[in-house]
Amino acid sequence: MTAIKPPKAEPRPTVLVDAENVRRSIWPNISRDELVTLAEGWAKENDVDVRVVFEPRGETADEWLIREARHFKPYWLVTSDRELRELTGPEAERVIGGGTFARELLRRR
């Protein structure tokens, strides 16, 4: 008798968030803590993982995202930064503008 294997589950996307770009895309700006809290709730509702990227020590968030994005497969990129989109976005499964994402998060308040 041959065992029937369940279909292989697709990996959940990781949403990489350019934190300062999102925070500053609306007025008044979203606080750092609120951005993280709202993004985590949104990720849970949308069955994705989220990584909110602030400025790491010794480099910019853009530098980190450009270098590390390829390690997250599949991934979505959240930023309105055109250069970052060009350098990181081509491999992204989905690209979401910072303002669009911020407004989506604020609906959760």
Protein Blocks (a to p, Z undefined) as FASTA:
>chain_A
ZZdddddddddddddddfklmmmmpccdddfklmmmmmmmmmmmnopacddddddehiaf
klmmmmmmmmpccdddddfbfklmmmmmmmpmbdcdfklmmmmmmmmZZ
